[in-house]
Amino acid sequence: MVATDVRSQSQAGSRPAARMDGRMRLVLLVLLVAQFMLAVDFSILNVALPVIGEGLGFSLANLQWIATAFALAAAGFTLLFGRVADLVGRRRLFLGGMALLGISSLAGGLATDPALLMAARVAQGLATAAVTPAGLSLLTSSFPEGPLRAKALGLNGALMSAGFTTGAILGGVLTELLSWRWAFFINVPVALAVLLVAPAVLKESRPAVRPRLDVPGAITVTGGLLALVYGLTTEPLAVPVGIALLVAFWFVERRAASPLVPVRILTRPTVIWGNLAGLVAFVTETSLVFLMTLHLQDVLGFSPLAAGLSFGVLGAGTVIGGVLAPRFIGRYGARTALVAGGLLQAAATVSLYALGDDRSWLWLLLAGTFVGGVGNMVAIVGFMVTATSGLPDSEQGMATGLATMTQQIGITMGTPIMSAVVVTSATVFDGIGLAVLVNAAIVVVGAVLAGIFLRRA
């Protein structure tokens, strides 16, 4: 059975692709709007952090917690909520998460002290942890495995990646023209629109037999992910604790009568290597944005807003990659998309090593990030198709929860890794160059390993 999971994608290319009907398009529109908003929300505050700190009295040391509090909740609870979606209903959890996102965004925009703002950020992270896997499982269960699902996942991936870039640009524009509070307020009307339309469009989706919640598994995996993310962002000593809890989670799942994630799923090559490739894709591309932001601001002297606008070409590249990926997968298969997309991303990243320390090299930065965005998105769609293939609808919440967890951890750990590489050099310029080479090497290793082991599968 496992051998056909990825290979079936290439066989799909020999069959005529089915067309989406009107209801499918509405379902896709609602879910894409929600996922795009979540992606925007992840990055929209990055440019505004110094202004928020001054406005609410955050110390410089505590300013990072505005981002870390969100990341902890979003990554730590994603897998748990992915399973909860299978238990209580994906549509119900999706709507509940969207309501929480709207309320917490309103609270964040109205915050008058650091405590309220931090509570709002935690709530936004929890909402993201609920909505993302629920939305993805609604998407995968609404579209049959094959060309239609690949197309839906391609558009979803393209808009999510474009959302990260849009968030950085929008955060700068809103902060400069209006106020940092609008980086929160902008979520409210979008969440309200989704809540008004979604109940009439989305059908409830859950397993025929409702399993029990694996409490020991939920405690160990959530605690492990929280410790891991906290260690990667704040206190390195927490990393071993996180790893130990995740190892404990493995043994708990082997003996659980109703496991949070059955071991048979965790040992599937498509799940293992698909998620590994996805982790590499998110670690490297999000951290590359950090490196190029350093180059634009610290080396070339761009303003935060100008630096954010420069990444518009990256957003365009990811959208193109998301549109091209389903066709590529239909013809060549998801495994080939993982490898080809990764290698294209690596080649584009290596080219950035040639960047000079004056603005005449800006064309290379724009071209490299554009091409890298195309390759990265082809790999990401290949990862999502691979990691969710061959599983019944009753386990899609679990599979998309794993994939979303991979995404959140990758986004969280990429910047700390590349920051550590940058500071090993005597100058920022030299450190960025070294980090670019390390970034490209990670992409190549991930693509090659995924290609080899998925072929053996």
N, C-alpha and C positions, 0 to 999 in steps of 0.2 A: 504493500500500500504506500509506504513512504516513498518508494522509488518513483511513483507517478505524480507526486505532489507538484514538483517544479516542472517536470517534463511535460505535464499536461498543458502548461501555459503555452509551450511552443506548438503543441498539437492544435491549440485553439486557433492558431493562425490559418489552418487549412479549412476552417469552417467559416461560413459567412457570419459576421458579427450581428447579433440581435440589436434592435434599436430600443431606446428608452421610450416608454409611453409617457403621457402627460403627468401621471401621478409620480412616476419615478423621477421626473425632472423636478417636481415640487419637493419631493423628499430630499433630493440632492441639494437643491437650493437652500433649504432650511438648515441642513447639516453643514453645508459649506460656510454659510454665514456665521454659524456658531463657532466653527473651528477657526475661521479667519479671525474672529473677534478675540478668541483665546490666545491666538498667536500674537496679535497686536498687543494684547494686555501684558504678555510676557516681557516685551522690550520697550513699551511706551514710556516707562518711568526712568530708563537708564540715563537719558540726557538730562532729565529734570531733577535728579537726585541732589545735586548741590543746592538748587533753589529751594527744594523741599526742606533740606536741612536747615537753611537759614530761616525759612518761614516758620517752622515749628520748633526750632531749638534743638535739633539733633546734634550731638557732638560728632566730630569727624570720625571717631572710632566706631560709633554706633550707626553711622549712615548706611553701611553695607547691609544692615539687618533689614532695611526696607526691601531689598532684593532677596536676601537669604531666607527671610520668613516665608515669602511666597514660594521659593524653591523647595524648602523643606516640606511644606504641606502638599505641594503639587506632586513632587516625586515620591514622598513617603507613603501617601495614601492611594496612589494610582492603582496598584495591583489589587488592593483590598476592594476598592470601589468597582474595579472591573468584574470581580466576582459578585459583589453586591448587586450589580446590574443584572446578572443572571438570576439572582434570587428574587428580587423585588420587582423586576421588570425594567428593561432598558429605557423605555419611553418615560416611565415614572421618574427614574433617577436623572435622566437628561433634563426633564422639566424642573425638577427640584434643584439641580445644580445651576441651571440658568437663572432661576429665581434668586438663589443665594448670590450669584455673581452680580446681578443687578442691585440687590440690597447692599452688598458689601462695597460695591463701587460708589454708590450714593454716600454711604457712610465715610468712605475714604476721602471723597471730595469735600465733605463737610467737616472733616477732622480739624480740631483746634489744638490737639496736643499729640505727642508721640505715641502714647498708649493706644488711643483710638485708631490712629493710622496703622499701627502694627496689627491690631486686631482685625482691621479691614483687610490688610494684606494676607494674613493667615486665612481668613474666610475666602478671599479670592483664590488662594492656592487650593483650598479644599474644593471649591466650586470647579476649578480646572481639573482636579483629580477625579471628580465625578462625571463631568460633562464629556471629557475627552474620550475615555474608553467606552462610555455609554453611546456617544455619538458615532464612534468608529464601528462598534458592534451593530448598531442600527443600520449603518451603511453597508457593512459586509453581509448582514442577513437580509437586506432589502434587494441586493443585487447578486444574481447567481455567479458562482465561481466561473471565471473565464473572462472574455473580452469586456463585458459590461462592468464587472467588478474592478478589473484593472483600470478601466477608463475612470470610474468613480474615484478610485484610490489615487490615480494620477492627478485629477483635478483637486482632490483634497490635499494632497502633498504639496502641489504647486501653490495653492492659496495659503496653506499654513506657513510655508517658507517665505512667501511674499509678505505674509502678515508680520513676520519678525522684522523684516526690512521696513515695512510701512510703519510699524510701531516706533522704530528709532526716528524716522523722519517726522512722523506725526507728533511725537513727543516734543521734538525740538520746535516745531511750528506752533503748537498750542502753548507751550511754555513761553515762547518769545512774544507771541501776539496777544495771548489772553492771560492764562494763569496755569500753573501746574495742576490746579484742581480739575481742569477740563480733561486731563489725562485719565481721571477717574470718571467724570461725568459722562464722557462720550460713550461709555459702555451701557449706560442706563436705557436710552431709547432703543438701542439695538437689542438688548436683552428683552425689553418689553415687546418689541415687534416679533421676536422669535416665539415668545410665550403666547402671543395672540394667534399666531399662524400654526405652530407646531401641533397642538392637540387635534386639529382638523386634518392634518397631513400625515402624521406619523402613526403607525399602528403599534400597539404594544407587542413586545417580543420578549419571550422568556421560555425556558425549558418546560416541557410538558409535565415533568415531575420536579418539584422544587426540592433541591438538596438542602441539607443543614449547613449552616456556616461553620467553617473550621476555625474555631476560636484560637487554639494554640498556634495554628499556622498564621492566622491574621496577626497575632501579637508578635511572633518572631519575625515575619517578613516586614511588617510595618516598622517595628523597632530597628531592624537591620538597615532598612532603607533610610530611615531618619538619621541613624548614626553615621551611615556612609556619606550622605549628602552633607551633614554637619561637619564631618571630618574633612571633606573635600573643599568646603567653603570657609571654614572657621578654625577648627581644632583638629589637626592631623592625628592626634592620639585616639580620636573616636573611630578612625577607619578600621583598626583591628577589631573593635567591638562590633561594628557593623558587619564585617566579614564573618565573625564568629556566629552572630545571630542568623545570618543568611545560610551558613552551613547547618545550623540547628534546624532551620526551616526545612531544608532538604530531608533531614531524618524524620522530622515531624510528619511531612507529607507522605513518606514511605509507609507510615503506620496508620495514618488517619483513615477512618471509615469513609468520610466525605471530604477529601482534601480540597484546600483552596485552589491548588494547581496540581492535578495528578502527575506523578513522576513520569508516567508514560508520555505525557506531553512535553515535559521538561527534557526528555531524552530524545525527542524526535530531531533528526539532523536539520530539518527545515526550520524548526523553532530555534535550535541552538545557533546555527550558522547564519540564519536570516537575521536574528536579533543581534548577533555579533557584528554583522556588516552594518546594521542600522546604528548600533552604538558608535562605530567608527565614523559613519557619515555625519552624525550629529556632533560628536566630539570635535571633529576637525573643521567643519564648515563654520559652526558658531564661534569657535575660537579663532578662526582665520579673520572673521569680522572684527574681533577684538584686536588682533595684530595689525590689521590695516587701519583701524581707528587710531591706534598708537602712531602709526606711520603718518597718517594724514594730519593729526593734531600736534604730536610732539616733534616730528621730523620736518614736516612741510608747513606747519603753522596754520592749518585750517581751523576755523571756528567749529564748535560742536554741530551747529546746524548745517554748515557746508559739508562737514564730514558725513553727516547722516544722509544728505541728499546725494552724495557720491555713491552710496550703496543702492541707489535706484536701479543701476545696471545689473546688480546682483539679483534684485527682485525680478527684473525682466528675464534674466537667465533662468531662474527657478520656474517661472511660469511657463516658459518655452519647454524646459525639461519635463515639467509635469504633463504638458500636452503631448509631447513626443513619446514619453515613456510607455503608455499603453500600447501604442502601435509597435514600438520596439519589442516589448514583451510578447505581443501576439505573434510576431514573426520569429524571434530568436529565443524566447523563454526568459523567465525571471532571473535565473542564475546568470545568464549572459549579461542581463541588464545590471546586475550587481557588480560584475567584474568590469564591464566596459565603462559604466558610469563612474566607478571608482578610479579607474586608470585615467579617464579624461580629467576628472577632478584633480588627481595627483599631478598630471602634466601641467595643468593650468596653475596649480599652486607652486610648482617648481619654478615656473617662469617668473614669479614674483620675487625670487631671490635676486634677480637682476635689477630691481628697483634702485634708483639713485636717491640722493638726498636733496634733490631740487624738483620743482614742480614740472619740469619738462618731461618727467617720467610718469606723469599722471595717466597718460594714455595706456601704459602697460598695466597699471593697477586696475583701470576700468575694464580692459580687455580680459585680463586674467580672472577677475572676479566674475565677469559675465560667463565666460566659458566654464569656469569651475562651478558656477551655479547650475548650469545645464547638466553637467555630469553628476553633481551631487544629487539633484532631484531625480534623475534616472535611477541612481542607486537607491534612493529612499523609497521610491515606488516599488522597485524590485524587492526591497526588504519587506515592505508591507504585504505584498502579494505572497512572497515566500513564507513569511511568518504566520499567515492566516490561512494558507492553503491546506486542503485535505482534512479539515476539521468540520464537524457538524455545526449547525446553527446554535445548538445548545451550549457549545463551548466557545463561541465567537467572542463573548464578553471576556472570557478568560484569556483568549489569544490576543485580543486587542488591548487588554489590560497589560499583558507582558510587553507588547510592542510599545504602548504608551509609556510604560515604566522605562523601557530602554531609551526612548526619546528624551524623557525628562532628565534621566541621569546623564545622558550624553551632553545635553545642553548645559547641565550644571557643572560637570567636571572638566569640560574643554578649556574654559578660560583659566582656572587655577593651574592646569598642567602647562599651558603655554606661558603663563605669567612666570612660573618657576624656571622655564627655559630662558626667557628673556633676561631675567636678573642674573644669570650666570655670566653674562658678557660685560665688558667694561663700559660699553655705551648702549643706549637704547637702540640705535640703528643696527649695530652688530647683533644685539640680542634678537631683534625682529628677524633678521636674516637667518640666524640659526634656528629659531622657532619655526620659520617657514619650511626649512628642510626637514625638521622633525615631523611637522604636520603632514607633509607629503609622504614621508616614509611610513607613517602610521596608516595612511590611506592605502598605499600599495600592499602592505602586509595584510590588512583586512580584506582587500579585494582578492588577493591570491589565495588566502586561506579559505575564504568562502567559496571561491571557484573550485578548489581542489576537493573539499569535503562534501560540497553539494553534488559534485560529479560522482563521487563514490557512493552517495546516497541513492 
